[in-house]
Amino acid sequence: MKTIAISAMKKGLDAPVGGLFGRARFFILADPATLEWEALDNLSSLSANQLVGVMTAQRLVGRNIQTVMTGKCGSKAFEALKTAGIQVFLDTKGTVRQALKRLIRREVSPATGPNVSEAR
């Protein structure tokens, strides 16, 4: 199963996409072929003071994620994802379902670098 992680503000395919990668409340892990999904709670990373994006990236690497879709991503988190061989799609908007459909229809392109200079 090729798993995609989409940052989300709450659980479910109809949840709004979360804005900042490391600060996303949830990640929806989805199979694009079946649209089966599960919610991964990111609360443990949110409680950290530093390197939140890197910690979140490490959690996703441990889940064998191949693709990440999010709104914004800082340089350290982006590098951690890239080093792990994970494709990153940035400036993702709308709902998780809409983002997933755009990815399936190949209407989006992977990012070549972060879109925020420093995670806040």
Secondary structure by P-SEA (a helix, b strand, c coil): cbbbbbbbcccccccccccccccccbbbbccccccbbbbbbcccccccccaaaaaaaaaaaaacccccccccccaaaaaaaaaabbbbbccccccaaaaaaaaaaccbbbbccccccccc
